[in-house]
Amino acid sequence: MSKKVSNSIKDSALFLKHAIKSPMQVAYFMPSSPWLIEQVAKSAHLSDANYIMELGPGTGGTTRGILKYMQDDAQLISVEINQKFIDHMEKTIDDQRLTISNKGAQNLVEIMADQDWQSADVIISGIPFTTLPKGMDQAIIKSIYEALKPGGIFLAYQLRDHVSKLAEPLFGEYTFKKVEYKNIPPMRIYTWKK
């Protein structure tokens, strides 16, 4: 068995274990498919971005995809609050462009300041907004808006459409929406330009 297949099986097993244990935090039972990851990378225009943030990377499947599609001199901060997922990512992803933060997505400006960033070009979120505690969803959207540069892209891939209503007061109507059916479960991909 190849190392890539072995890591993928380990990712899926760890992801499923935590989805069952903490369904409000993880919300999905399977990590992102390669088709979803490719669609996210294209929709977020990763090849044009220098400063990228990822919210809710889970076991790092989407993180690996982002790293694959971004520039060699770009930087990525992945924000994850589940320590088991962080430990797994630190063991399985070796890339100098990646920094992992456990501070929580409502603290993006502070997280960027820790890395001497002024703003983010792209923010990608897999956080399940529908399962967040009341008020936390709005705090995270506000944090995303404050961290993103003018003209920057906010992309959210979600099972439900709650994020589209949540983001509208700050970002306006989404600029792009697509459903990726080759993912289990199918995911809605929304993008906004600040």
C-alpha positions in Angstrom: 0.0 0.0 0.0 1.4 3.4 -0.9 2.1 6.0 1.7 -0.5 8.4 0.1 -3.3 5.8 0.3 -2.2 4.9 3.9 -2.4 8.6 5.0 -5.8 8.9 3.3 -7.1 5.9 5.2 -5.7 7.3 8.5 -7.2 10.8 7.7 -10.6 9.3 7.0 -10.5 7.1 10.2 -9.5 10.0 12.4 -12.0 12.3 10.8 -14.9 9.8 11.2 -13.9 9.1 14.9 -14.1 12.9 15.7 -17.2 13.4 13.6 -19.0 10.8 15.7 -17.5 12.0 19.0 -18.1 15.8 18.4 -20.7 16.2 15.6 -21.3 19.8 16.4 -17.7 20.7 15.9 -16.8 18.4 12.9 -20.3 18.2 11.3 -19.3 16.1 8.3 -18.5 12.4 8.4 -16.0 12.3 5.5 -13.0 14.4 4.6 -13.1 16.5 1.4 -12.9 14.6 -1.9 -10.2 15.4 -4.5 -13.0 16.9 -6.7 -14.1 19.3 -4.0 -10.5 20.3 -3.2 -9.8 21.0 -6.9 -13.0 23.1 -7.2 -12.1 25.1 -4.1 -8.6 25.8 -5.4 -10.0 27.0 -8.8 -12.8 29.1 -7.3 -10.5 30.8 -4.8 -7.9 31.6 -7.5 -5.1 30.2 -5.2 -2.4 30.6 -7.9 -2.8 34.4 -7.6 -2.7 34.6 -3.8 0.2 35.2 -1.5 -1.5 35.1 1.9 -4.1 32.4 2.4 -6.1 31.4 5.5 -7.9 28.1 5.9 -10.6 27.7 8.6 -11.4 24.2 9.8 -8.9 22.1 8.0 -9.8 18.9 9.9 -7.3 16.2 9.1 -5.6 18.3 6.4 -7.0 16.9 3.2 -8.0 20.3 1.9 -4.8 21.8 3.4 -2.7 19.5 1.2 -4.8 20.5 -1.8 -4.4 24.2 -1.1 -0.6 23.7 -0.7 -0.6 21.9 -4.1 -2.3 24.7 -5.9 -0.7 27.8 -4.3 2.5 29.5 -5.3 5.9 28.4 -4.0 6.4 31.6 -2.1 2.8 32.0 -0.8 2.0 31.4 2.9 -0.9 29.5 4.5 -2.3 29.7 8.0 -4.7 26.9 8.9 -6.9 27.6 11.9 -8.1 24.5 13.8 -9.3 24.1 17.4 -9.3 20.3 17.5 -5.9 19.4 19.0 -6.0 15.8 17.7 -6.4 17.2 14.1 -3.6 19.6 14.7 -1.3 16.8 16.0 -2.2 14.7 12.9 -1.5 17.6 10.5 1.8 18.3 12.1 2.8 14.6 11.7 1.6 14.2 8.1 2.2 17.6 6.4 5.8 18.8 6.0 5.6 22.1 4.2 7.4 25.3 5.3 4.6 27.5 3.8 2.1 26.1 6.4 1.5 27.5 9.9 -1.2 26.0 12.1 -3.0 28.1 14.7 -5.4 26.9 17.4 -6.7 30.3 18.4 -10.1 30.1 16.8 -11.6 31.7 13.7 -13.0 34.6 15.6 -9.4 35.8 16.2 -8.1 36.0 12.6 -6.7 39.6 12.9 -4.7 38.5 16.0 -3.6 35.3 14.2 -2.3 37.3 11.2 -0.5 39.7 13.5 1.4 36.8 15.0 2.7 36.1 11.5 3.3 39.8 10.6 0.5 39.7 7.9 -1.4 42.9 7.2 -4.3 41.1 5.6 -5.3 37.9 3.8 -5.8 37.6 0.0 -8.0 34.5 0.3 -9.9 32.9 3.2 -11.3 29.4 2.7 -13.7 28.0 5.3 -14.9 24.5 5.8 -16.3 25.4 9.2 -19.9 24.1 9.5 -21.6 27.5 10.2 -25.0 25.9 10.9 -23.7 24.0 13.9 -21.9 26.8 15.6 -23.2 28.3 18.9 -25.5 31.3 18.5 -23.4 34.4 18.0 -20.2 32.5 17.2 -21.2 32.3 13.5 -21.5 36.1 13.2 -18.3 36.6 15.2 -16.4 34.4 12.7 -17.9 36.1 9.6 -17.0 39.5 11.1 -13.4 38.3 11.8 -13.2 37.0 8.2 -14.3 40.4 6.8 -11.8 42.3 9.0 -8.9 40.0 8.0 -9.6 40.0 4.3 -7.9 42.7 2.1 -10.1 44.8 -0.2 -10.7 42.7 -3.3 -9.9 39.6 -1.5 -11.9 36.3 -1.8 -13.8 34.6 0.9 -14.8 31.0 -0.1 -17.0 28.7 2.1 -17.8 25.1 1.2 -20.9 24.0 3.2 -23.5 21.3 3.4 -26.3 23.9 3.9 -26.8 27.5 2.8 -26.8 29.2 6.2 -23.5 30.9 5.4 -25.0 32.7 2.4 -27.5 34.5 4.6 -24.9 35.1 7.3 -22.3 36.7 5.0 -24.7 38.9 3.1 -24.9 41.9 5.5 -21.1 42.4 5.3 -20.1 40.9 1.9 -23.3 41.4 -0.1 -24.7 38.6 -2.3 -22.2 35.9 -3.2 -20.4 36.2 -6.5 -20.3 32.5 -7.3 -22.1 29.4 -6.2 -21.6 25.8 -7.3 -22.5 22.4 -5.9 -19.9 19.7 -6.0 -21.8 16.4 -6.3 -18.6 14.3 -6.4 -18.2 14.8 -2.7 -19.9 12.9 0.1 -22.0 14.6 1.1 -22.4 17.0 -1.9 -21.1 20.5 -0.9 -22.2 24.0 -1.8 -19.2 26.3 -2.7 -19.8 30.0 -2.2 -17.4 32.8 -3.0 -17.5 36.5 -2.2 -15.2 39.4 -3.1 -14.7 42.0 -0.4 
